Structure formats: C-alpha cells, structure tokens
Amino acid sequence: MKESILDVLLYLFEHVMTEDADLVGDRESLRNSALLAELGHAGFGSDETGKAFEWLDALARQRPAVASPRANGPVRVYAGPELEKLDADGRGFLMFLEQHGVLDAEQRELVLDRALALEQEEIDVDDLKWVVLMVLCNQPGSEAAYAWMQTQMFEDEPEPVH
C-alpha cells in the first residue's frame, strides 16, 4: 500500500484532473465509486484517500474569487513547523516563485498551508513543486503561472523566467 497523501493527490492530478479540468471544482465527481475503486486498485488505502479528498476540499474552500496582483508582496518570515518541515531550498523556491510573479503572497500562504497539511515530516522541493502546481490549477486567473510551472516540471529544458 502507498502511504502518502501526496501520492494519492499526484495520482488524482495526473490521471483525473489533467484529463478533465472541470473535475477540479466538482468534488462529488472525484469521489465517485469508480474512482474510489480505481484508487484501491492502484494500491491506495481508504485512510490516505479520505485525507487526500479532505486536502482537496480545504484547497477549494480557500480559493479566492479573483487572483490578486503578483510580485512585490510582503516578505515572509517562517517559524515553528514551517522551519521544521521546509528546508532552506524549499523556502528559497517559494521566494523565487513569488519574486518572479508565479505566486502572489496569498497563493504562497495557500501553498504553505496545503504543504503542511500533507502530514509529512519533511517537504522537499519536488513535493513543494507538486503542491504549487495543484494550487495554481485551482486558482482562477493563474493559467499562465500554471502553464509555466508545468513547463518547469515536465520539459527537459525549462523556460527561463523573464
């Protein structure tokens, strides 16, 4: 059995959400019995699956109506569990994304919230990239940032940041 909430989320993202973007906002369709059976066949337990759906529900509840302006937001000071779970590379990656207009301050906070909700002892940069991608996928007005992030993750030669 696969043990990580992130594993379930990545499976859903790669096999379901990217094929049908309308499902991102339709949580009931994501929870249909065929999908639950598919997740079971893929090796995911009901605990991890339930937690993954709760993670997606929390992401949907925090979705802003309109994306706010990017870049030039406040400087983020990390403390407590954030420092324990995110190393300097992860914090630097978030700062890079914010400075280059991929994330705004509100989205950065949403990424942090969702990353900490993964219940992992440590969150590496690769895990953080997936969280950023899932958050951007769920944000209205973030299509360009989402496309750029996809390029960075899946292309052999990522696009430069302008």
SULPEDA-V734371 format. One record per residue. N is the residue number from 0. NEAR is the number of other C-alpha atoms within 12 Angstrom. Layout:
N&NEAR ; N&NEAR
//
This chain:
0&17 ; 1&21 ; 2&21 ; 3&27 ; 4&33 ; 5&37 ; 6&28 ; 7&37 ; 8&40 ; 9&31 ; 10&30 ; 11&33 ; 12&28 ; 13&20 ; 14&20 ; 15&27 ; 16&26 ; 17&21 ; 18&13 ; 19&17 ; 20&22 ; 21&16 ; 22&24 ; 23&32 ; 24&23 ; 25&19 ; 26&25 ; 27&17 ; 28&19 ; 29&32 ; 30&26 ; 31&16 ; 32&12 ; 33&14 ; 34&25 ; 35&28 ; 36&17 ; 37&22 ; 38&32 ; 39&21 ; 40&15 ; 41&20 ; 42&20 ; 43&29 ; 44&23 ; 45&24 ; 46&20 ; 47&27 ; 48&34 ; 49&23 ; 50&25 ; 51&35 ; 52&34 ; 53&23 ; 54&31 ; 55&41 ; 56&25 ; 57&23 ; 58&34 ; 59&26 ; 60&18 ; 61&22 ; 62&29 ; 63&20 ; 64&13 ; 65&16 ; 66&24 ; 67&22 ; 68&18 ; 69&23 ; 70&22 ; 71&20 ; 72&22 ; 73&15 ; 74&19 ; 75&21 ; 76&13 ; 77&21 ; 78&13 ; 79&10 ; 80&19 ; 81&26 ; 82&20 ; 83&18 ; 84&28 ; 85&30 ; 86&21 ; 87&19 ; 88&20 ; 89&30 ; 90&31 ; 91&21 ; 92&26 ; 93&38 ; 94&30 ; 95&21 ; 96&34 ; 97&30 ; 98&23 ; 99&23 ; 100&28 ; 101&41 ; 102&40 ; 103&36 ; 104&27 ; 105&29 ; 106&42 ; 107&40 ; 108&30 ; 109&33 ; 110&43 ; 111&35 ; 112&26 ; 113&40 ; 114&42 ; 115&28 ; 116&30 ; 117&35 ; 118&20 ; 119&22 ; 120&18 ; 121&23 ; 122&32 ; 123&26 ; 124&22 ; 125&22 ; 126&32 ; 127&38 ; 128&36 ; 129&33 ; 130&42 ; 131&42 ; 132&41 ; 133&40 ; 134&45 ; 135&37 ; 136&35 ; 137&38 ; 138&35 ; 139&22 ; 140&24 ; 141&30 ; 142&21 ; 143&19 ; 144&31 ; 145&29 ; 146&22 ; 147&28 ; 148&32 ; 149&27 ; 150&19 ; 151&23 ; 152&22 ; 153&16 ; 154&13 ; 155&9 ; 156&10 ; 157&14 ; 158&15 ; 159&11 ; 160&16 ; 161&9
//
